[in-house]
Amino acid sequence: MLDHEDLKWIAGTSTELNSVLQQIARYADLARRHKGEHHYIDLLIQRVDLASKTAQAIFDRVTSTILAKTTAKTAAPTAPSQATFTVVPPPVRAFPARAGAPSPNNEKPKLAEEENLRPSQPGRAHGPWSAEANIPPEIKVKNPKGNREYLLFIEDEPQVATLAAEMLTDEGYKVVMAKDGFEGLEIYRKIGKQIGLVILDFFLPVMDGDAVFDELRALNPKVNVVLSSGFAEQSKISAMLGQGLRGFIPKPYSREKLLAQVRSTLDAARESVR
């Protein structure tokens, strides 16, 4: 009774639901191991709400499609010589209405924060290529008057972070630093629309780079991320590349390699949205 488009939508949405459930399990484990630290309980609540809305969307899509086709069959005329039957549609379980509940037809649920993270088109005001952007005062930007894009650099080694920031700011980039994945995600939630590229270390405290990458993609599926590491597992890098990672910079890296990878990634992202 479900057509190809219904099945395709359900399969895609179910995959997203499975990803959210994996995030819930990860945050639950982190909350247990780091009681009272960060805001894992808040993140758990957000993901549980998103999972509930996604499950509701699947339920609504299936039941509305079945009911529509059942009603159509019931309304079809029958031959006079044949007995007619009244088909009673199966009862639909009533769920309490929630603010921002998804449409049962084709819309997928989103967290409110995701609406603010859609990448801007190149050249538009306040986008990652703009000289001006609305950056909250609590977020410190190195070289805020730079003439190139905003970069988010997530790195827990102070010496590496300082050296890389100097290389990037000397080239005109505006750089925002984060010392771990959690801080990087908090920054991206606030100014993700202005960030042209995330440079992400693989080995980080609390959350490794692959987990941070998953969370960034949950916020913005089209986020531009380059991985930077000296000992990352090849299998994990390959998996991340398959999920949309834009590139890899092996450590230790030279100024030339760092700037070349950053520039080529940003240029490719700019061309892809034209």
Protein Blocks (a to p, Z undefined) as FASTA:
>chain_A
ZZfklmmmmmmmmmmmmmmmmmmmmmmmmmmmmghiajllmmmmmmmmmmmmmmmmmmmm
mmmmmmmmmmmmmmpccdfkbccddddddddddddddehiacfklpccddfklmmmcccd
ehiahiakbcbdcddfklccehklbcbdcdddddfbfklmmmmmmmmmmnopacdddfbf
klmmmmmmmmmmmpmbdcddfbdghiafklmmmmmmmmomkbccddddfkbcfklmmmmm
mnopabdcdddddfklmmmmmmmmmmmmmmmmZZ
